[in-house]
Amino acid sequence: MANPLKQLAGQTVVYGLSTILARIINFLFVPIYTRLLTPESYGVVTEFMAYIAVLQVVLVLGLETGCFRFANKEGVDERKVYSNAFVTVFCISATFLALMIAFAGPISSALGYEGYSSCIMYMGGILALDAITAILFAKLRQDGKALKFAIFKTIKIVTETAANLVLFLWFPKYCASAAQTSDIWLLRFIPAVPDFSYVIFSIFISCVVCSLLFIPDYLKISFRLDPKLLRQMLAYSIPLMVAALPGVVNDFLDRILFRYFDTNAEAWRSSLGLYQAAVKLSVIMNLFIQMFRYAAEPFFFRRAREKDSRQLYASVQEYFTAFCGLVFLGVILYIDIVALILGPQFREAVGIVPVMLLSYMILGMLFNVSMWYKLSGKTNMAIWITLSGLAVTAIVIVLFMPKYSYWAAAFGHLASYLVMFAISAILGAKYYPIPYRWGRLAGIFVLMGAAYGLSLVIDNLFFDGIACGVGRPGLFALKMMVHTLLILLYGAGVWLTLQRNRRNVPGI
């Protein structure tokens, strides 16, 4: 039998190609956004994206994972599974879009964005189209069509990129040079001066293009419902959606609550923009986690019936954690260089980057640990786990954001993910025991912390005040060489740690 970890790694790479491209391009746009938009305008983009992230979970109803569950059950017709999911999500999304169009004016006024009702419509279109195509992307993952998945995602990303480039770098100049702006048809959709609506409109265009790519797939779907099977699917999937909703709200609650609790109430959008810019520097960790999740979820379900699968899951957690530690150190030890991506007025929040990287690392480990309730069918338990995390985030933000602003948001994430991880691990040990080697996982964190701690000590002793772009390039180069050596030492340490147990793990 082929090495299952190598198969998972290979699929992670293929699925991750489009994800990598999306995150990299999104990352590359940060210098543009943080130089052409004010912190306040960038904060508005962040708020809109928070609403989109939360509503996406609701519209899909958890049916992506539900499709994996039922398509792999014996005696169940896979075509009926995906037909049920598609028709259900399509009807809900179409209704939602109609409501967003009908009430765009009142919604924009209620949010304080009078005159931007078009952005509410674009947001409705983004959500509806993303929900519909989510089921089709899930089908590609189920069928193992990773390359097609990556190609479609890449086209979507390239479209969004092109739209952003045209709107931010060409369109304002064209409007300024035009004799009569009344003849410019794009002005019916966006203003002549760059603002947050450019970002929202670019995403909407990419969603339209992506949905058109699936036209042949639409024709293959049987638009018939199997009521009995649909009830079973919804009974399994809706608890996942309900559980995922507080989870996503947890991830984006800080962005939403800036409006109400930030230290500078009149400039909360600017604080939010600074926070989001710093969070973007943690994108590499989030990138790897997203890549891993695309491949790991169907992988875990396929392996569930095999002997010694639980030992395999434990090993996956160790390799995943070790690589996350490498990402953490790679960003933090080169933060002097990485921070230059941001515009000068956005760099004051860079101090929260280590906290956010560690938070995302714990979140990725939580994904592995929480597979127990998906594999055992106890999806209702997920609701209480995520609600506990949401409660922790809300408490930290409400108590500390009025005094510490975005620092409270960063530490709120870390505290929340730690609590959810602990609860999920305890419940998993009871209902679906997986032999995690906690000592080895702790050892990886010790090695990571030692490398980071040594870098701080060495920097304070020998490189105090030495940063990229602040004179003395020779000393800065030496500083980076020392940091690189620390990363290599960490890599050697975790490799030795993982290799000691490799012979005892089945199939590796």
N, C-alpha and C positions, 0 to 999 in steps of 0.2 A: 504494500500500500504506500502511496506517495506520502511524503512528509506533510502532515496536515498544517503544521505551522508555516511551512514554506508556501503551501497553497494559499493560506490566509494572507500571508505577506504579499504574495503575488497579486491577489485580488485587491488588497488594500492599495497597492501601487496603481493598478489600472483605474479603480474607482476614484483614487485620489488625484489622478491626472487633471480632471476637470476641476476638482475641488481646490487643488494646488493653484491652478490657473486663476480661478475665481478669487481666491484669497490674495494671491500675489498681485493681481490687477487691482483689486480693492485696496490693497496695501499701497500700491504705486500711486493710486489716486489721492491718498492721504496728503502728500505734499501739495497737490493741486487744490484740494478742498481747504487745507489749512493755510493756503496763501491767497486764494481767490474769494473765499468765504470768511466772514467774521466768525468769531467763536459763537456768537448768538445764532447766526444762521445755521452753523454746523450743529448747534444744539437742537434746532428745530428738526433737522434731518434725523438726528438721533431719536427724538421723540416719536416721529412718524414710524421709523423702523421698529421701535419697541411695540407700537400698536400692531403693526403688520405681523411681527413674530408671534405675538399672543394669539391673534385671530386665526393664523394659519393652522394652529393646533386644533382649534374648534371645528373648522370647516372640513378637515380630513377625517375627523371622528376616530382617530386611532386605527383606521382600516389598513394602513400600510403594514403594520405588524400583524394585524388580524389576517391579512392575505397570506403572509408567510406561514402563519399557524395552520390555517385550514387548507392551503394548497399542498401542504406536506402531510396531511392526514390521509390514512388509507380509506379508500372508498368514496372520496370526495372529488368531484369533477373540478379541476383547476379553472376551467373556462367559466364555470358558473360563479366561482369565488370572485374572480376579477370583474365579471359582468355585474354582479351584485354591488361590489364596491364602487365601480365607476358610475353606474346609474344613480346610486344614492348620493355620492359626492357631487355629481353634476347638478342634480336637482337643488340641493342645498346651496351650492355656490351661485347658481343662476338667480335664485331668490335673493340671496345676500347682495349680489351686484345690483339688482333692480332697486333694492331699498337704499343702497348707498347713493345711487344716482338720484333717486327721488328726494332724499333728505340731505344732499350735499351742502346746500346753503346753511341750514340750521346747525349742522355738525361743525362746519368750519367756523361759524360765529361762536359757538359754544367753546371751542378750543382757543379762541382768541386770534384766529387767522382769517379775519374778514376779507373777502375778495379772493380767497384761494379755494373756492369750492371745487375747482377743477382738480386740485390735488386729492381731494376726498374721492372723487370719481376714479382717478388713476389708482389710488390705493385699493378701491373696490375691485378694479380690474385685475390688479396684481394678485390679490388674494384669491379671486375666483379662478383665474387661469392657473395659478400655482397649485391650488387644491386639486383641480382636475388632472393636471399632468403628474401630480405626485403618485397617483394610482398607476399610471402608465410607467413611470420610472420604477415603481416597485415591481411591476411585472418584468421589466428588463433585469432587475436584480435577481428575481426568482429564477429566471431562465438562464442566468449566468452570462447575459449579454453585456458584459462590463464595457467592451469597446464601444458599442452603440450608445450605451449610457453616457460614457465619457464624451463621445462626439457631440451628442445633443446638448449636454451641459456646456461644452466648450463653445458651441455656436451661440447659445444663450449669453454666455459671458462676453464673447467677442462683440455681439450686438450691443450689449449694455455699454461696453467700453467705447465702441465707435460713437454711440449716441452721446456719451459724456464728452468725448473729445470734440465732437462737432459743436455741441451746445456751449461748452465752456471756453474753447479756444478759437472758434470761428464765428459762431452766430452773433455774439455781441458786436464784434467788429463789422460784420456784414450789416447789422441793423444801423450802426452809427454812420456807415458810408452810404446807405440807401437814400435815394432822393425822397421816396414816399414809403413810409413803413406800413401803410395801409395795404400794400400789395404783398406783404410778407405773410404767407398763410400760417407759418409756425407761431406767429404772435397770437393766434387764436387759442393756442394751447399753453404757451409759456411767455414770460415777460422778456423784454429786450436786455435787461440787466441781470446778470447771474445771481441767483439766489437758490434756496433749498428746493424749489420746484423743479429745477433742472435735474437733480438727482432722482427724484420720484418719477419724473416723466421718462427718464432713460431706462429705469427698471421696468416700467410699464411696456415700453417698446420691446424690450427683450423678452418679456413674458408672452407677448403676442406672437413674436417670431417662433419661440419655443413651442407654443401650442400648435402652430401650423406644421411643424416638423412631424407631429404625430398623426397627421391626417390618414396615412395608410393604416395605422393602428386603430383609429376610430372605426374604420370600416370593418375590422375583424371582430369587433365587440358585438356580442348578442345582447341587444337592449331588452333583456327579459330578466325579471326578478324571480328568484326562488325564495318565497317568503320564509319557509322553514329554515333554510340555510342562512338567510339574511338575519333572522332573529338570533341564531347561534353566533354569527359573526359579530353582530352588534353587542350581544351580551359579553363577548370576550373583549371587543375593541373599545367600547365606550368607557369602561373603567380605566383602560390605558390612556384614553384621551383626557378623562377627568384627572387622572394622576399626572399626566404630562402638562396639563394646563397650569396647575400651581407651580410645576417645575419651570415652565417657560416664564410664567409671571415672576417667579423667583429670580430668574436670570435678568429680567428687564424691569423689575419693580423699581429699582433705583432710578432708572431713567425717567420713569413716570412720576416718581415722588419728588424729584428735584423741584418741580413746579410748586410744591407745597412746603418743603422742609429745608431747602438750601439756606446756608448762612446769609447769603445776599439775595433776599427775596426778589428785588427788582431786577437783578441780573442773573437769575437762575439759568437762563438759556446759555449764557456764557460759561458758567460753571459746568453745565452739562456738556458743552462743546469741548472744554478742556479735558474733562474726564474721559469722554469718548475717544479723543485723540490719543490719550495715554493708553487706553484699553487696546487701541489698534496695534500698539507695539507688542501686545501679547498674542497677536493673531497667529503666530507660528504654532504655538501650543494648541490653540483651538483648531487650527488647520489639521494637525495630525490626528486629533481626537475625532474630527468629523470623517476623515479618510478611514480611520479604523472602524468607526461605527457602521459605515456603509457595507463593509465587507464582513464585519464580525457578527452582526445580527443574524443574517441567514446562515452563516457558518455555524453558530452555536446551535441553531435549530436542526441543521442537517446532522450534526454530530451527536445530538442528544440521545439517540438510541444505541450508540456504539458503546462497547465495553471500555471502561477506563476513561470515559469522556470527561469526567469531573476532574481527574488528575490533569488532563489536557487544559481545561479551563483555568486551573490554578497556575499552570505554567504560562499561559497567555498573559495572565495578570502580571507576572514577574517581568516578562520581556517588555510588556507595555509600560510598566512603571519605570524600568531602567531607561527606556528611550525617552520618556517624558522628562526624566532627570537631565538627560543630555540636552534636550531642547531648552529647559529652564536655564542651565548654565550657559548655553550658547547665546541666549539673548542677554542675560544679565551681565555676563563678563565682557560683552561687547556693547554695552548700553551707551557708552560715549559716542559710538559711531551710529548705532541704531537710532538714537534720539534726534540726529540731524535730519531724519525724514520729516519731522514735524516743522511747521513754520515757527519762527522764533517766539511768537506770542502764545504758542500752544505748549511750550516745553516745561512750564512750571509744574505740571502734574506728573512728570516722569517718575517721581518717587514711588508711585503706587504700582509700577510695573511688576516688581517682584511678588507683591501680594496677589496680583491678578494671575500671574503665571502659575503660582502655587495653587490658587483656587481652581484654575482650569485643569491642573494635573489631578487634583482630588476628584474633580467632576468626572474625568475620564476613568479613573479607578472605580468610581461609583457606578458607571455604566456596566463595567464588568461584574461587579459584585451584585448589582440589581437584576442580572439575568435570571436569578433563581425564581423570581415570581412570574416571569414570562414562560420559563420552561416548565414550571410546575402548574401553571394555569391559575395561580393565586394572584391575579392582577389587582383584585380589590385592595390588597395590602399596600400596593404602590401609592394609593391615594393618601394614606396616613403618613407614609414616609415623606412624600413631597410636601404635604401640608405642614409637617413639622419644620422642614427647611424654609418654607415660605414664612412661617411664623417667626423664625429666627431672623431672617432678612428684614422683615417689617419692624421687629423690635429694635434691631441695631440701627436702622435708618431713622426711625422716629426719635429714638433717644439721642443719637450722636450726630446725625447730619446737620441739625441746626448749629452745632458748634464746630464740626470737623469737615463739613461739606463732602467732597468726593472721597476723602479718606474713609469716612464711614461707609460709603457705598462699597469700596474695595474690601474692607474687612468684614462687611456684612455678607458678601459672597463667600469668603473663606470660612466664616463661622457656620454658615448655612450648609455648605457642602460637607464640612466635617461632621456635622450632626446627622445629616442624611446618610453619609457613608457608614457611620457607626451603627445607626439603627438598622440599615439594610444588611450589614454584615452579621449582626446579632440574629435577626430574623432568618436570614439565609442559612445560618448554621443550624437552626432548628428545623426548618421546613425542607431545605434542599441542600444538604451539607456538601460543600466543596472544600477539599483539603488545601486551603491556602496556607502557604508557609509564611506566617506573619513575621517571623524573625528575619527571614531573608528580605521581605519587603521593607522592614524597618531598617535593615542594613543598607539598602539602596538609598533611603532618605538620609541616613547618617553620612554616607559617602558624598551625597549631593550637598548636604549642609556643611560638611567639612571643607569641600572645595570652595563654596561660596564664602564661608567664614574666613578661610585663609586669604582669599582675594581681598576682603575688606581690611584684614590686618596688614597685609603686604602693601596695599594702596596707601593706608594711613602712615605707614612707616617710611616708605620710599617714594611714593608717587602722589603725595598730597597736592591737590590743585592741578595735577597734570591731566588735561582732557584734550580730546580731539579739537583742533582748531585754536588752541590756546598756547601757541608758541612751543618751544622745546620739543620738536617732532621726534628727536632721537629717544628721549625719555618716554614719550608716548608709545613709540614702537616697542620699546623694551617692556613697557607695561602690558601691551597686548600679547607679547610673546610669553610673558609669565602667565597671563590668563589662559592662553592656549595650552600651556603645559599643564595647568590645573585641570582643564577639561580632559586632556589625554589621560591624566592620572585617574580621574573619575571613570572614564571609559574602561581602562584596564582593570580597575577595581570591580566594577559591576560584571565585566566579562568573566573574571575569575569566580565571582560569587555565583553566577548563573551556571557556569560550566561544571561546578562541583556536583550539581544534582541532575545534569542532563541525561545521564545514563539511566536514571530511575524513572524518567517520564516516558510513557508509552508513545511510540510513533515518532519520537524526535531523534 
